Amino acid sequence: MGDGNKASLRIDWFDGTLIEDARPNTSNNPDFADEEQPEPKPETKPQFTEKKPIGFKRLLDISTLQPPILNLEVSHRPGFWNLLDEDELKGDFIVLIVRILANVYKTLEPGENSKIVKLLRTRFQNSNFLVNIKNYLDELPSVKIVEKRLNSQLWDDAEAFYVNILNLCEGIINFDRDNLEFMKEILDLLEITEVSAFGVREEHTERFSNDLFVRIENLKNKTMKLLKDEVLDDFEEDITPPPSETRNPDKNYFKNLSIFPTHDDLLSPNTVPIQPNIINGAYPSVEHYLDIQFKLLREDCFGPLREGIGKYMENPTKRRHENI
């Protein structure tokens, strides 16, 4: 008997005796091969997660990519984001990371909530990378000639690096302009970039186009305007003008009177009612005090001039005139 019909022992439930069961084993019987068999479970492969920063070769390969492939690649590269947390980075690493981030930011749309956006707002904005960029830019003008070969990614095309810095700043300004604290960081980065570019041009005789410096100024002005507008908006929302600052429709109210004399002020009798100074007691309000003092001072100036002009018009032939 083949293995498919191999006998087995079983219990007879009627009297409890052990009997031999000669029923065929259907599990290996070819006659039952067409019946549905349970699918074997695939072996689960351990998922690989980068716990360390990626190396230079991998970073260089990523820097050659363009969106949307670039965005997809860095979204699934924990090792790339780990680089941003490093306390110190070599110059070539900084140059390549700036290039990558600039290309990523230029593709983002306002209001986008993709995985790459979440990573930028958590891993990038909270990292040490902006500090590393600023320190790097500060040191560039004083780099020795023999050290340039250790940073070929920059010195092979220095202007391209500064352009990428501006591309990164512009992308951040356009996408994250509501982040006031981050805008302050970007303004600081732009100012350091400007000083660094001037220094590199003077100390290393690098040729930079005037457009580079014009663009730096434009981005600085744009950022400062954003910060100013944001502060003013917050101020207007928080401060409600007191009733005393509301506009008074009375034409003789001191805030509505002209500081400079008009035609009527000099050629017509004074029509502005002026109350006398309060000698004893207090003024009922600051507004009342200012109203009286301004009108008195105004009349002290206009009154004699009005009187002199009037006397002159009465007798133009008089040789000596006063208060004119």
C-alpha positions as CSV (number, residue, x, y, z in Angstrom):
1,M,0.0,0.0,0.0
2,G,1.4,3.3,-1.0
3,D,2.0,6.2,1.4
4,G,-1.3,7.7,0.2
5,N,-3.3,4.7,1.7
6,K,-1.1,4.1,4.8
7,A,-3.2,2.6,7.7
8,S,-3.5,4.6,10.9
9,L,-5.0,3.9,14.3
10,R,-8.2,5.5,15.6
11,I,-10.6,5.1,18.5
12,D,-13.9,3.5,17.9
13,W,-16.2,5.8,19.8
14,F,-18.9,3.2,20.1
15,D,-17.0,0.8,22.5
16,G,-13.7,2.7,23.0
17,T,-11.5,0.1,21.3
18,L,-8.4,1.0,19.2
19,I,-8.9,-0.1,15.5
20,E,-6.8,0.3,12.4
21,D,-8.1,2.9,9.9
22,A,-7.3,2.1,6.3
23,R,-8.9,5.3,4.9
24,P,-6.7,6.9,2.2
25,N,-4.7,10.0,3.2
26,T,-6.1,12.7,1.0
27,S,-3.4,15.1,1.7
28,N,-0.9,13.3,-0.5
29,N,-3.3,11.5,-2.8
30,P,-3.1,12.7,-6.4
31,D,-6.8,12.0,-6.8
32,F,-7.5,15.0,-4.6
33,A,-4.9,17.3,-6.0
34,D,-7.5,19.5,-7.6
35,E,-9.0,20.3,-4.3
36,E,-8.1,23.8,-2.8
37,Q,-5.1,23.6,-0.6
38,P,-4.2,26.3,2.0
39,E,-1.6,28.7,0.6
40,P,1.7,28.7,2.3
41,K,2.4,31.9,4.2
42,P,5.2,33.9,2.7
43,E,8.2,34.4,4.9
44,T,8.2,37.9,6.3
45,K,11.4,39.8,5.5
46,P,12.7,42.1,8.2
47,Q,12.3,45.8,7.1
48,F,15.5,47.7,6.8
49,T,15.5,51.1,8.5
50,E,18.5,53.5,8.2
51,K,19.5,54.5,11.7
52,K,22.7,56.3,10.7
53,P,23.3,59.2,8.3
54,I,23.8,58.2,4.7
55,G,27.3,58.5,3.2
56,F,28.7,61.0,0.7
57,K,28.3,58.7,-2.3
58,R,24.6,58.1,-1.6
59,L,24.1,61.8,-1.0
60,L,25.8,62.7,-4.2
61,D,23.5,60.3,-6.1
62,I,20.4,61.8,-4.5
63,S,21.5,65.3,-5.4
64,T,21.4,64.5,-9.1
65,L,17.7,63.6,-9.0
66,Q,14.9,66.0,-9.8
67,P,11.4,66.2,-8.5
68,P,9.1,64.3,-8.2
69,I,11.6,61.4,-8.0
70,L,13.7,63.4,-5.7
71,N,10.8,64.1,-3.3
72,L,9.9,60.4,-3.2
73,E,13.5,59.3,-2.6
74,V,14.2,61.6,0.4
75,S,10.7,60.9,1.8
76,H,11.8,57.3,2.3
77,R,15.4,57.9,3.3
78,P,15.7,58.3,7.1
79,G,19.4,58.4,6.7
80,F,19.1,61.7,4.8
81,W,17.2,63.4,7.6
82,N,19.7,62.0,10.1
83,L,22.4,64.0,8.4
84,L,20.6,67.2,9.3
85,D,20.9,66.4,13.0
86,E,24.7,66.2,12.9
87,D,26.5,68.8,15.0
88,E,29.2,69.2,12.3
89,L,29.1,68.5,8.6
90,K,31.8,68.7,6.0
91,G,31.5,71.4,3.4
92,D,30.7,69.1,0.5
93,F,27.8,67.6,2.5
94,I,26.4,71.0,3.2
95,V,26.6,72.0,-0.5
96,L,24.7,68.9,-1.6
97,I,22.1,69.1,1.1
98,V,21.4,72.7,0.2
99,R,21.0,71.7,-3.5
100,I,18.6,68.9,-2.5
101,L,16.4,71.0,-0.2
102,A,16.3,73.9,-2.7
103,N,14.9,71.5,-5.4
104,V,12.4,70.0,-3.0
105,Y,11.0,73.3,-1.8
106,K,10.6,74.8,-5.2
107,T,7.9,72.1,-6.0
108,L,5.8,72.6,-2.9
109,E,2.3,74.1,-3.2
110,P,0.8,76.3,-0.5
111,G,-1.4,74.2,1.7
112,E,0.3,70.9,0.7
113,N,0.3,68.3,3.4
114,S,2.4,65.5,1.9
115,K,4.9,63.3,3.7
116,I,7.8,65.4,2.5
117,V,6.1,68.5,4.0
118,K,5.8,66.8,7.4
119,L,9.4,65.8,7.3
120,L,10.5,69.4,6.4
121,R,8.5,70.9,9.2
122,T,9.7,68.4,11.8
123,R,13.2,67.0,10.8
124,F,14.5,70.1,8.9
125,Q,13.1,73.0,10.8
126,N,14.0,71.5,14.1
127,S,17.5,70.4,13.1
128,N,21.0,71.9,13.4
129,F,21.3,72.3,9.7
130,L,20.6,76.1,9.5
131,V,23.2,76.6,12.2
132,N,25.7,74.5,10.2
133,I,25.0,76.6,7.1
134,K,25.5,79.9,8.8
135,N,28.8,78.7,10.4
136,Y,29.9,77.4,7.1
137,L,29.1,80.7,5.3
138,D,30.9,82.7,7.9
139,E,34.1,80.7,7.4
140,L,34.2,80.7,3.6
141,P,36.0,84.0,3.1
142,S,38.9,82.9,5.4
143,V,39.4,79.4,3.8
144,K,43.0,78.7,2.8
145,I,43.9,77.8,-0.7
146,V,45.2,74.4,0.3
147,E,41.8,73.6,2.0
148,K,39.8,74.2,-1.2
149,R,40.5,70.7,-2.6
150,L,38.7,69.3,0.4
151,N,35.5,71.2,-0.6
152,S,35.4,70.8,-4.4
153,Q,31.6,70.7,-4.5
154,L,31.7,74.4,-3.6
155,W,34.9,75.8,-5.2
156,D,34.2,74.1,-8.6
157,D,31.3,76.6,-8.9
158,A,31.0,78.9,-5.9
159,E,28.2,81.1,-7.4
160,A,26.0,78.0,-8.0
161,F,26.1,77.3,-4.3
162,Y,25.0,80.9,-3.4
163,V,22.3,80.6,-6.0
164,N,21.0,77.4,-4.3
165,I,21.0,79.1,-1.0
166,L,18.8,81.8,-2.4
167,N,16.6,79.2,-4.1
168,L,16.2,77.5,-0.8
169,C,15.3,80.7,1.0
170,E,12.9,81.7,-1.7
171,G,11.2,78.3,-1.6
172,I,10.8,78.5,2.2
173,I,9.5,82.1,2.1
174,N,6.9,81.2,-0.6
175,F,5.7,78.0,1.2
176,D,6.1,78.8,4.9
177,R,5.6,82.5,5.2
178,D,3.2,82.2,8.1
179,N,5.9,80.7,10.3
180,L,7.2,83.9,11.9
181,E,10.0,82.4,13.8
182,F,11.3,80.5,10.8
183,M,11.1,83.7,8.7
184,K,13.4,85.4,11.2
185,E,15.9,82.6,10.8
186,I,15.7,82.9,7.0
187,L,16.3,86.7,7.2
188,D,19.4,86.0,9.3
189,L,20.6,83.5,6.8
190,L,20.1,85.9,3.9
191,E,22.2,88.6,5.7
192,I,25.0,86.1,6.4
193,T,24.9,84.9,2.8
194,E,25.3,88.5,1.6
195,V,28.3,89.1,3.8
196,S,29.8,85.7,2.9
197,A,29.4,86.3,-0.9
198,F,31.1,89.7,-0.6
199,G,33.9,88.2,1.4
200,V,34.5,85.3,-1.0
201,R,34.5,87.7,-3.9
202,E,37.1,89.9,-2.3
203,E,39.3,87.3,-0.7
204,H,39.2,84.6,-3.3
205,T,38.6,86.8,-6.4
206,E,35.6,84.7,-7.3
207,R,33.4,86.3,-10.0
208,F,29.7,86.7,-9.0
209,S,27.1,88.4,-11.1
210,N,25.4,91.5,-9.9
211,D,22.1,89.7,-10.2
212,L,23.1,87.6,-7.2
213,F,23.4,90.6,-4.9
214,V,20.2,92.2,-6.3
215,R,18.3,89.0,-5.6
216,I,19.7,88.8,-2.1
217,E,18.4,92.4,-1.4
218,N,15.0,91.6,-2.9
219,L,14.6,88.5,-0.8
220,K,15.7,90.4,2.3
221,N,13.1,93.1,1.6
222,K,10.4,90.5,1.0
223,T,11.1,88.7,4.2
224,M,11.2,92.0,6.2
225,K,7.9,93.0,4.7
226,L,6.4,89.7,5.7
227,L,7.6,90.1,9.3
228,K,6.5,93.7,9.5
229,D,3.0,92.9,8.1
230,E,2.6,90.0,10.5
231,V,3.5,92.1,13.5
232,L,1.1,94.9,12.4
233,D,-1.7,92.4,11.9
234,D,-1.2,90.9,15.3
235,F,-1.0,94.3,16.9
236,E,-4.3,95.4,15.2
237,E,-6.0,92.3,16.3
238,D,-4.9,92.6,19.9
239,I,-5.3,96.4,20.4
240,T,-8.7,98.1,20.4
241,P,-8.4,101.9,20.3
242,P,-9.9,103.5,23.4
243,P,-13.0,105.7,23.0
244,S,-10.9,108.9,23.3
245,E,-9.1,108.0,20.0
246,T,-12.3,107.8,18.0
247,R,-12.9,110.5,15.5
248,N,-14.8,113.6,16.7
249,P,-16.9,115.2,13.9
250,D,-16.7,118.7,15.4
251,K,-14.7,120.9,13.0
252,N,-13.5,122.9,16.0
253,Y,-12.1,119.8,17.8
254,F,-8.4,120.4,18.2
255,K,-7.4,117.3,16.2
256,N,-9.5,118.6,13.3
257,L,-7.9,122.0,13.2
258,S,-5.1,122.8,10.8
259,I,-1.7,123.5,12.3
260,F,-0.8,125.9,9.4
261,P,-2.9,129.1,9.0
262,T,-5.6,129.1,6.3
263,H,-7.0,132.1,4.4
264,D,-9.8,132.4,6.9
265,D,-7.5,132.1,9.9
266,L,-5.6,135.3,8.8
267,L,-8.2,137.4,7.0
268,S,-11.3,136.7,9.1
269,P,-12.1,137.1,12.8
270,N,-11.4,134.0,14.8
271,T,-14.4,131.7,14.9
272,V,-12.8,128.9,17.0
273,P,-14.2,129.0,20.5
274,I,-11.5,129.0,23.1
275,Q,-12.1,128.3,26.8
276,P,-9.9,129.9,29.4
277,N,-7.3,127.9,31.3
278,I,-8.5,126.2,34.5
279,I,-6.6,127.9,37.4
280,N,-8.2,126.1,40.3
281,G,-9.1,122.5,40.2
282,A,-8.4,119.7,37.7
283,Y,-9.3,119.3,34.0
284,P,-12.0,116.7,33.5
285,S,-9.9,114.7,31.0
286,V,-6.7,114.7,29.1
287,E,-8.6,115.4,25.9
288,H,-10.1,118.6,27.5
289,Y,-6.7,119.8,28.6
290,L,-5.1,119.2,25.1
291,D,-8.0,120.9,23.4
292,I,-7.7,124.1,25.4
293,Q,-3.9,124.2,25.3
294,F,-3.7,123.6,21.5
295,K,-6.3,126.3,20.7
296,L,-4.6,128.8,23.0
297,L,-1.2,128.2,21.5
298,R,-2.7,128.3,18.0
299,E,-4.4,131.7,18.7
300,D,-1.2,133.0,20.2
301,C,0.5,132.4,16.9
302,F,-2.3,133.4,14.5
303,G,-3.8,136.3,16.4
304,P,-0.9,138.8,16.2
305,L,-0.4,137.9,12.5
306,R,-4.1,138.3,11.8
307,E,-4.0,141.7,13.5
308,G,-0.9,142.9,11.6
309,I,-2.3,141.9,8.2
310,G,-5.6,143.6,9.0
311,K,-3.9,146.9,9.9
312,Y,-1.7,146.7,6.8
313,M,-4.8,146.3,4.6
314,E,-6.5,149.2,6.3
315,N,-3.5,151.5,5.6
316,P,-1.0,150.1,3.1
317,T,0.9,153.5,3.0
318,K,1.9,153.4,6.6
319,R,5.7,153.1,6.8
320,R,5.9,151.0,9.9
321,H,3.9,147.8,10.4
322,E,3.9,145.4,13.3
323,N,3.3,141.7,13.6
324,I,3.9,141.0,9.9
